[in-house]
Amino acid sequence: MKITTQTIRKLKEERPIVALTAYDAIGARLAAEAGVDLVLVGDSLGNTALGFANTIPVTLEMMIHHTAAVARANPKSLIVADVPFACAHGSFDRVLENCAALIRAGAQAVKIEGGSEMADTVKKLSDAGIAVLGHIGLLPQQYHKLGGYRKFGASPDEFDSLLEDAHDLESAGAFAIVGEMMDHEAAKAVSKKAHVPLIGIGSGPHCDGQVLVFTDVLGLGTKPPPFAKQYADLGAQARAAIAAYADEVKTRKFPQAQN
């Protein structure tokens, strides 16, 4: 049975939600077959797949391309696409068309970075029939403004601000919220107060679900964040396999002559 936004909302009262990024049909198929509830076509593909230093160079066209690839796997998981840098700002007509393009590509929902300041946009999108996954705490698209990555919510002001962000996004119609690099106590408070799920990444064990990046889980990345957990070292296995292939080609062991 296909997982929907309503499925995700209901899981808050049942069990932790499992989310994982995927950027192509292979990743989406593997994630769905493994039991992932939500596949996020993240703009993290800039760091993990496209060789950029951060997510900012990722364009809407890139996100449409990768969202369509994920959708072709026809996973039962809910497909959510990131709205990339600057594409959720400007006139609402422009924002609506950008989000609609991701939905047309195969996403069932879009993810937009920002708290209370994005609530009006989230409400208008929800009213237009586009499901929105909120995103508070660390906002990677503000990398240059922040001057790097850090944890949010340790100070009383940031703690209260995160609670307000979550409340405003929920009121605007967000079906769930990603909380990135939030202080663990702040995440616990948001999860307890919000009626929609808080899906954490680097925000501790008190969230209603967790999301990690595909390459970090499988050991395919080069600089995983400290909060990520590696469940396999496919990078090492891949290098060994390719090295064996290269050796057999150089020594004429592959391909073998046909009799």
C-alpha positions in Angstrom: 0.0 0.0 0.0 1.3 3.4 -1.0 2.3 5.6 2.0 0.7 9.1 2.0 1.1 12.3 3.9 -1.8 11.1 6.1 0.1 7.9 6.8 3.0 9.9 8.0 0.9 12.0 10.3 -0.8 9.0 11.9 2.6 7.3 12.5 3.3 10.0 15.2 1.1 8.1 17.5 2.2 4.6 16.5 6.0 4.3 15.9 9.0 6.3 14.8 9.0 7.3 11.1 11.9 6.1 8.9 13.1 8.6 6.3 16.0 8.5 3.9 17.3 10.5 1.0 17.4 9.1 -2.5 18.4 10.7 -5.7 17.7 8.1 -8.4 15.6 5.0 -9.2 18.2 2.6 -7.7 18.2 4.4 -4.3 14.5 4.8 -4.2 13.9 1.2 -5.0 16.3 0.0 -2.3 14.9 2.4 0.3 11.3 1.3 -0.4 12.2 -2.4 -0.4 14.0 -1.9 3.0 10.9 -0.4 4.6 11.6 3.3 4.5 8.4 5.4 5.0 9.5 8.6 3.4 12.0 9.1 0.6 13.4 12.6 0.5 14.8 13.8 -2.8 17.1 16.1 -1.0 19.1 19.0 -2.3 21.8 17.3 -0.4 22.4 15.7 -3.8 24.6 18.7 -4.4 27.1 17.5 -1.8 26.6 13.8 -2.2 26.2 13.2 -5.9 27.1 16.4 -7.9 30.3 17.4 -6.3 29.3 20.8 -4.9 30.5 22.0 -1.5 27.0 22.7 -0.3 23.4 22.7 -1.4 23.2 26.3 -2.7 24.2 25.6 -6.4 21.4 23.0 -6.8 18.8 24.3 -9.3 15.1 23.6 -9.7 15.9 21.8 -13.0 18.3 19.5 -11.1 15.7 18.7 -8.5 13.1 18.0 -11.2 15.5 15.6 -13.0 16.3 13.6 -9.8 12.7 13.7 -8.5 11.5 12.1 -11.8 14.2 9.5 -11.5 13.1 8.6 -8.0 9.5 8.5 -9.1 10.2 6.0 -11.9 11.1 3.4 -9.3 7.4 3.7 -8.2 8.3 3.2 -4.5 5.5 2.7 -2.0 7.4 5.2 0.2 6.1 8.8 0.2 8.2 10.9 -2.2 9.1 14.4 -1.0 11.2 16.8 -3.0 13.3 19.6 -1.7 12.5 23.1 -3.0 16.0 24.3 -3.7 17.8 27.6 -2.8 15.7 30.8 -3.5 12.9 28.8 -5.3 10.5 29.2 -2.4 10.8 33.0 -2.4 9.5 35.8 -4.6 6.0 36.1 -5.9 3.6 33.3 -4.9 2.8 32.6 -8.5 6.5 31.8 -9.0 6.7 29.7 -5.9 3.6 27.8 -6.8 4.9 27.0 -10.3 8.2 25.8 -8.9 6.5 23.5 -6.4 4.0 22.3 -9.0 6.9 21.4 -11.3 8.3 19.1 -8.6 4.8 17.5 -8.1 4.5 17.0 -11.8 7.9 15.3 -11.8 6.5 12.7 -9.4 6.8 14.0 -5.8 3.8 13.8 -3.5 5.0 16.7 -1.4 7.7 19.3 -1.2 10.0 20.3 1.6 10.6 24.0 2.3 13.3 25.4 4.6 12.3 28.0 7.1 10.0 28.5 10.1 7.5 31.2 10.9 8.6 33.4 8.1 7.5 30.7 5.6 4.2 30.0 7.3 2.2 32.2 4.9 3.8 30.5 1.9 3.1 27.0 3.4 -0.6 27.9 3.9 -1.0 29.2 0.4 0.6 26.1 -1.0 -1.6 23.8 1.2 -4.7 25.7 0.1 -3.5 25.1 -3.5 -3.4 21.4 -2.9 0.4 21.0 -2.4 1.5 19.1 0.7 4.4 20.7 2.5 7.1 19.2 4.8 8.5 22.0 6.9 12.1 22.3 7.9 13.4 24.2 11.0 16.6 24.3 13.0 19.7 24.4 10.8 18.8 25.5 7.3 21.5 24.4 4.9 20.4 26.8 2.2 21.5 29.6 4.5 25.1 28.3 4.6 26.7 31.5 3.5 24.6 33.6 5.9 25.4 31.3 8.8 29.0 31.0 7.9 28.8 27.2 8.4 26.8 24.6 10.2 25.9 24.6 13.9 23.3 23.3 16.4 20.2 25.4 17.1 18.0 25.7 20.2 20.4 25.7 23.1 19.7 29.3 24.1 16.3 30.2 25.6 15.6 32.6 22.7 16.3 29.9 20.1 14.4 27.3 22.1 11.3 29.5 22.1 11.8 30.4 18.4 11.8 26.8 17.4 8.6 26.1 19.3 7.0 29.1 17.5 8.4 28.0 14.1 6.9 24.5 14.6 3.5 25.9 15.8 3.2 28.3 12.9 4.1 25.7 10.3 1.7 23.2 11.7 -1.0 25.9 11.8 -0.2 26.7 8.1 -0.9 23.1 7.1 2.5 21.4 7.1 1.9 17.6 7.4 5.2 17.1 9.2 8.4 19.0 10.1 12.1 18.2 9.7 14.2 19.4 12.6 17.9 19.6 11.7 20.7 19.9 14.3 18.4 21.0 17.0 19.3 20.9 20.7 17.9 17.6 22.0 15.8 19.2 24.7 14.4 21.7 22.1 13.6 18.8 19.8 11.9 16.9 22.6 9.8 20.0 23.5 8.8 20.5 19.8 7.8 16.9 19.4 5.7 16.9 22.6 3.9 20.1 21.7 3.3 19.6 18.0 0.5 17.5 16.6 2.4 16.7 13.5 5.5 14.6 13.4 9.0 16.0 14.0 11.5 14.1 11.9 15.0 14.7 13.2 18.4 14.8 11.6 21.1 15.3 14.2 18.5 16.3 16.7 18.6 13.4 19.1 16.3 10.5 20.1 13.2 12.4 21.1 11.9 13.1 17.6 8.9 11.3 16.0 11.2 9.9 13.3 14.7 10.1 11.8 16.1 11.0 8.4 19.6 10.3 7.2 21.5 10.8 3.9 21.7 7.7 1.7 25.5 7.9 1.2 26.2 8.4 4.9 24.2 5.3 5.8 26.0 3.1 3.2 29.5 4.5 3.6 29.6 6.1 0.2 30.3 9.6 1.4 33.5 11.4 2.1 32.7 13.7 5.0 29.7 12.4 6.9 28.4 14.6 9.7 29.2 13.5 13.3 25.6 12.6 14.1 25.3 10.2 11.1 25.6 6.5 11.6 27.2 4.3 9.0 25.5 0.9 8.6 27.7 -0.5 5.8 31.0 0.3 4.1 29.9 0.0 0.5 32.6 2.5 -0.6 35.3 0.1 0.5 33.6 -2.9 -1.2 33.1 -0.9 -4.4 36.7 0.1 -4.6 37.8 -3.4 -4.0 35.5 -4.7 -6.7 36.6 -2.1 -9.2 40.3 -2.7 -8.4 39.8 -6.4 -9.0 38.1 -5.7 -12.4 40.9 -3.3 -13.4 43.5 -5.9 -12.4 41.9 -8.7 -14.4 41.6 -6.4 -17.5 45.3 -5.4 -17.2 46.4 -9.0 -16.8 44.0 -10.3 -19.5 42.1 -12.5 -17.1 38.9 -10.8 -18.1 37.2 -11.5 -20.4 38.0 -15.1 -20.9 38.5 -16.4 -24.4 35.5 -18.3 -25.7 36.0 -21.9 -26.8 
